[in-house]
Amino acid sequence: MEYVMFNGEIVERKAAAVDIEDRGYQFGDGIYEVIRIYNGLMFTAEEHLQRLDESAASIGIEIPYAREDLQIKLESLIAHNGVRFGTVYLQFTRGNAPRKHPFPVGAAPTFVAYTREAGRPEEKLQSGVKTILIEDIRWLRCDIKSLNLLGNLLANQKAAEAGCDEAIQHRDGKVTEGSHSNVSIVKGGTVITHPANNYILNGISRRVMLEICRKEGIPVEERVFSVAELEAADEVFLTGTTIEVMPVIEHDGRTVGNGVPGAVTRKLQQEFRTEIEKQCGAL
Ligand SMILES: Cc1ncc(COP(=O)(O)O)c(C=O)c1O
């Protein structure tokens, strides 16, 4: 039997029903998070729940739980489902109300969370993945982790059709991020990644990676970089909750570096794993 969380209660999945006029369903009017579970424990849960609060505040959704209470609720769902390795997905919508554009007065947010079992993508972490370049056609508040993911879906579909894992997006020749990951390049030993502003989601894995760089004395430049710099990079890697630090070995049909994951990427992967093990125990 599969259990989910519906408006704060653990219920059987088939008992969780969302109204057809829920604003998440009709408008994508809501926000979400995906948190990785290792050894039955959430990794960087506080950071994810803080970002959820920030996303909620930026679109005026009031989350009816304190952050600590929400964390306890998610822990109870994970324990209930006995998940050792996987993810917990949670979303809040603005609730259900007759379909009108202005925010409804007095509608209570709809809260859904569920778990999924999944191992670490060990093979790809070893071998690396392929990417394509695509124009970033999304809106100008990519810092909000909103349910409106159509631009991201269109980008990732193009990647899938090209036999690639991820689409690296650019605006006017400036690299922003992947469809569901952040992008960094390495040039001459320096990690270069887009600054955390409205053009990208400030990934939690990106932040863990940057913290590792600071600790390990790896030089970092948080600045806009061009498609030309991407194409001339020694190393390219993606960061994300389910992919950790993922090497890119081929971009737009051209080999990145030597065609194998580079030394800086490997170091970051190793240290990322150490961070996971510090919080969640041995992998
Ligand atoms: C557009 C986008 N950028 C970046 C990320 C990476 O964020 P995180 O490391 O918090 O998973 C995601 C994750 O889903 C994403 O959807």
The ligand as an SDF file (V2000), in Angstrom:
LIG
                    3D

 16 16  0  0  0  0  0  0  0  0999 V2000
   15.5690   24.8120  -12.9540 C   0  0  0  0  0  0  0  0  0  0  0  0
   16.3840   24.1470  -11.8960 C   0  0  0  0  0  0  0  0  0  0  0  0
   17.6190   24.6080  -11.6350 N   0  0  0  0  0  0  0  0  0  0  0  0
   18.4050   24.0380  -10.6990 C   0  0  0  0  0  0  0  0  0  0  0  0
   17.9710   22.9280   -9.9890 C   0  0  0  0  0  0  0  0  0  0  0  0
   18.8710   22.3080   -8.9540 C   0  0  0  0  0  0  0  0  0  0  0  0
   18.4050   22.6280   -7.6750 O   0  0  0  0  0  0  0  0  0  0  0  0
   18.6840   21.6860   -6.4160 P   0  0  0  0  0  0  0  0  0  0  0  0
   20.1580   21.5240   -6.3190 O   0  0  0  0  0  0  0  0  0  0  0  0
   18.1180   22.4290   -5.2780 O   0  0  0  0  0  0  0  0  0  0  0  0
   17.9940   20.3890   -6.7020 O   0  0  0  0  0  0  0  0  0  0  0  0
   16.6850   22.4230  -10.2100 C   0  0  0  0  0  0  0  0  0  0  0  0
   16.2030   21.2770   -9.4500 C   0  0  0  0  0  0  0  0  0  0  0  0
   15.1790   20.7020   -9.7080 O   0  0  0  0  0  0  0  0  0  0  0  0
   15.8690   23.0440  -11.1890 C   0  0  0  0  0  0  0  0  0  0  0  0
   14.6260   22.6020  -11.4370 O   0  0  0  0  0  0  0  0  0  0  0  0
  1  2  1  0
  2  3  1  0
  2 15  2  0
  3  4  2  0
  4  5  1  0
  5  6  1  0
  5 12  2  0
  6  7  1  0
  7  8  1  0
  8  9  2  0
  8 10  1  0
  8 11  1  0
 12 13  1  0
 12 15  1  0
 13 14  2  0
 15 16  1  0
M  END
$$$$
